[in-house]
Amino acid sequence: MLDTVPYREEGRRTRNEYRLTDKGRDLYPILVALLQWGDKYCADPEGPSLLIEHRDCGAPVEAVVQCAHGHGPLRPSESQTRPGPTARKLPESTKT
């Protein structure tokens, strides 16, 4: 999820910078969602210790759940689950 890339500031020893791989970048929405949850339920009274902002406009970055057609943000009650293409049917003897 992370690659190490060596760098060296003048007059200093060589250190490593950690950069996200494609797999790590795909975790970004999850990390933002966890940060939002922590800020809501666990932040100090003074506020959160880390802010993520849109580089262009400075607005806070938020994780939002939406469908592929852009409807959202969605609440859990607005979603449903169903078996996917690789789901296996339970044998009749294990059904209750």
Backbone bond lengths (Angstrom), bond angles and torsions (degrees), N, CA, C in turn:
res aa  C-N    CA-C-N  psi(-1)  N-CA   C-N-CA  omega(-1)  CA-C   N-CA-C  phi
1 M - - - 1.434 - - 1.521 111.99 -
2 L 1.329 115.84 -21.88 1.464 120.80 177.83 1.516 109.83 -128.99
3 D 1.303 116.09 141.14 1.460 122.91 170.26 1.519 107.93 -106.36
4 T 1.315 116.42 144.59 1.461 119.44 174.06 1.519 108.86 -99.35
5 V 1.306 115.65 133.74 1.454 122.27 179.83 1.522 107.10 -126.80
6 P 1.333 117.64 116.31 1.458 119.03 -179.71 1.530 111.73 -68.61
7 Y 1.328 115.88 144.74 1.464 121.50 173.54 1.519 107.40 -146.28
8 R 1.298 115.59 161.37 1.460 120.24 -178.63 1.518 109.36 -146.00
9 E 1.327 115.62 121.47 1.454 120.66 173.35 1.527 107.47 -83.86
10 E 1.313 116.38 145.20 1.461 121.17 -177.19 1.527 110.65 -54.06
11 G 1.323 114.73 130.02 1.456 120.69 178.83 1.518 114.24 80.47
12 R 1.322 117.89 3.92 1.464 122.01 -178.49 1.519 109.37 -120.28
13 R 1.312 115.70 165.97 1.469 119.95 177.50 1.522 110.47 -76.86
14 T 1.308 117.20 162.53 1.455 122.53 177.65 1.533 109.13 -69.62
15 R 1.304 115.24 135.01 1.468 122.25 179.01 1.522 108.24 -128.59
16 N 1.314 116.57 173.38 1.459 121.25 178.30 1.519 110.75 -112.02
17 E 1.314 115.27 137.72 1.459 122.19 170.18 1.520 106.09 -102.41
18 Y 1.306 116.98 140.38 1.457 121.38 -179.31 1.522 108.71 -104.98
19 R 1.324 114.85 121.23 1.468 120.98 -177.91 1.522 109.31 -118.02
20 L 1.323 114.98 140.81 1.456 119.76 179.18 1.525 111.23 -67.67
21 T 1.320 115.84 139.34 1.460 122.01 170.80 1.532 107.23 -85.85
22 D 1.335 116.87 179.44 1.467 119.69 175.63 1.530 110.37 -57.71
23 K 1.321 116.36 -41.84 1.464 120.58 178.99 1.529 110.24 -63.01
24 G 1.302 117.63 -40.88 1.460 121.56 177.85 1.520 112.37 -67.02
25 R 1.334 117.10 -40.58 1.473 120.47 177.94 1.522 111.07 -62.76
26 D 1.324 117.51 -32.36 1.457 120.15 177.34 1.533 112.27 -68.09
27 L 1.318 117.88 -19.01 1.463 121.58 175.94 1.528 112.56 -83.63
28 Y 1.301 118.14 -9.80 1.474 122.26 -176.10 1.531 112.91 -51.50
29 P 1.349 119.62 -49.21 1.467 118.14 179.70 1.531 112.99 -60.39
30 I 1.318 116.62 -34.60 1.466 120.74 178.83 1.522 110.03 -67.24
31 L 1.322 116.50 -44.05 1.467 120.58 179.80 1.526 111.14 -63.65
32 V 1.339 116.90 -40.46 1.466 120.49 177.86 1.528 109.64 -64.04
33 A 1.338 117.62 -43.00 1.464 121.09 179.45 1.526 110.96 -62.55
34 L 1.319 117.69 -42.67 1.467 120.72 177.89 1.520 111.10 -64.42
35 L 1.318 116.98 -38.81 1.462 121.12 177.81 1.530 110.14 -63.54
36 Q 1.337 117.05 -44.32 1.469 120.95 177.56 1.525 110.70 -59.22
37 W 1.324 116.71 -44.11 1.462 120.89 -179.85 1.527 109.85 -62.15
38 G 1.328 116.58 -46.87 1.458 120.05 178.98 1.512 112.53 -62.04
39 D 1.327 117.16 -39.56 1.468 120.67 178.26 1.526 110.82 -63.92
40 K 1.316 117.35 -36.31 1.456 120.75 -178.13 1.532 112.04 -73.59
41 Y 1.325 116.94 -40.16 1.455 120.00 -171.46 1.534 115.34 -108.57
42 C 1.325 118.03 -16.28 1.462 119.01 -172.14 1.526 114.90 -131.37
43 A 1.311 119.16 -0.29 1.466 120.87 -175.83 1.523 110.67 -69.25
44 D 1.306 116.10 153.36 1.461 121.82 173.86 1.522 109.37 -63.55
45 P 1.328 117.62 156.59 1.467 120.05 177.85 1.525 112.91 -56.88
46 E 1.328 117.11 -27.81 1.466 120.77 179.63 1.520 112.35 -74.92
47 G 1.333 116.31 -14.56 1.458 120.21 -179.84 1.509 112.17 123.24
48 P 1.325 116.97 -179.77 1.469 121.06 -177.68 1.528 112.12 -73.62
49 S 1.334 114.61 160.07 1.463 119.44 -179.73 1.523 112.73 -89.36
50 L 1.328 117.41 -11.71 1.464 121.78 -178.83 1.516 109.04 -140.10
51 L 1.307 116.17 134.03 1.461 121.80 176.20 1.522 108.65 -117.72
52 I 1.317 116.58 139.35 1.468 121.45 173.29 1.520 106.18 -114.80
53 E 1.333 115.37 124.15 1.463 121.03 -176.71 1.522 110.52 -126.55
54 H 1.324 115.88 150.01 1.461 121.82 174.09 1.532 108.05 -65.30
55 R 1.312 116.41 124.62 1.460 121.20 -175.68 1.531 112.24 -58.30
56 D 1.338 118.03 -36.06 1.464 121.11 -175.70 1.520 114.22 -77.00
57 C 1.347 117.70 -41.38 1.472 118.77 -173.27 1.519 114.16 -117.82
58 G 1.333 117.74 -11.73 1.457 120.43 178.49 1.516 115.38 83.79
59 A 1.345 118.38 0.81 1.464 120.88 179.15 1.531 110.05 -72.18
60 P 1.338 117.20 150.64 1.467 119.81 177.86 1.523 111.55 -61.50
61 V 1.330 116.01 143.98 1.461 122.81 176.21 1.523 107.55 -89.09
62 E 1.338 116.91 135.71 1.454 122.49 -179.83 1.521 110.37 -129.95
63 A 1.328 116.08 146.11 1.461 121.29 170.57 1.521 107.40 -88.37
64 V 1.328 117.26 129.47 1.459 122.46 -177.57 1.522 108.17 -130.18
65 V 1.332 116.31 135.98 1.462 121.32 175.50 1.521 107.70 -93.20
66 Q 1.324 115.50 125.02 1.456 120.68 177.97 1.519 108.36 -145.36
67 C 1.331 116.20 162.73 1.454 119.79 177.49 1.537 109.33 -82.41
68 A 1.316 115.50 170.64 1.462 120.68 -178.23 1.530 112.69 -65.36
69 H 1.327 118.23 -15.56 1.467 121.58 177.40 1.516 112.31 -93.53
70 G 1.344 117.26 4.46 1.458 120.89 175.19 1.515 115.47 90.41
71 H 1.339 118.77 6.36 1.458 120.18 176.89 1.532 109.21 -78.07
72 G 1.293 116.42 127.42 1.454 119.50 179.14 1.501 110.14 163.68
73 P 1.281 118.71 178.35 1.470 125.06 1.79 1.528 111.30 -68.43
74 L 1.329 115.07 145.23 1.451 121.78 -177.61 1.522 111.10 -100.82
75 R 1.341 115.31 141.30 1.460 121.76 172.60 1.526 107.57 -89.02
76 P 1.333 118.20 159.20 1.475 119.55 179.05 1.528 112.92 -53.81
77 S 1.330 117.92 -36.16 1.472 120.57 -178.60 1.529 112.55 -68.61
78 E 1.312 117.96 -12.71 1.465 121.70 179.96 1.526 112.28 -95.38
79 S 1.314 116.48 5.26 1.465 121.72 179.42 1.514 109.38 -118.46
80 Q 1.309 115.96 159.58 1.460 121.55 175.40 1.515 108.76 -142.00
81 T 1.305 116.28 159.36 1.463 121.23 176.42 1.524 108.77 -114.99
82 R 1.307 115.29 155.70 1.458 122.33 174.65 1.515 107.62 -154.61
83 P 1.313 117.22 159.22 1.460 119.36 -179.89 1.528 111.53 -60.09
84 G 1.307 115.24 138.61 1.451 121.17 176.87 1.515 111.75 -88.14
85 P 1.323 116.93 -179.76 1.466 120.75 -174.84 1.527 113.88 -65.08
86 T 1.311 118.68 -21.47 1.465 119.44 179.67 1.522 112.81 -105.13
87 A 1.325 117.80 7.61 1.466 120.76 177.56 1.518 109.36 -66.62
88 R 1.302 115.59 143.12 1.465 120.76 179.57 1.515 109.36 -107.93
89 K 1.304 115.48 141.45 1.459 120.12 176.90 1.518 108.72 -75.52
90 L 1.353 114.89 140.70 1.456 119.73 175.48 1.524 109.66 -71.99
91 P 1.336 117.34 141.77 1.471 118.77 174.06 1.520 109.48 -61.24
92 E 1.310 117.63 148.60 1.467 122.49 -177.86 1.522 111.60 -54.25
93 S 1.319 119.28 -35.00 1.461 122.38 -175.54 1.534 112.15 -69.84
94 T 1.353 119.33 -18.91 1.470 120.94 -179.23 1.500 112.83 -98.01
95 K 1.311 118.56 -5.80 1.470 120.81 -179.81 1.527 108.29 -76.78
96 T 1.345 114.56 144.12 1.465 118.24 178.62 1.493 111.39 -111.94
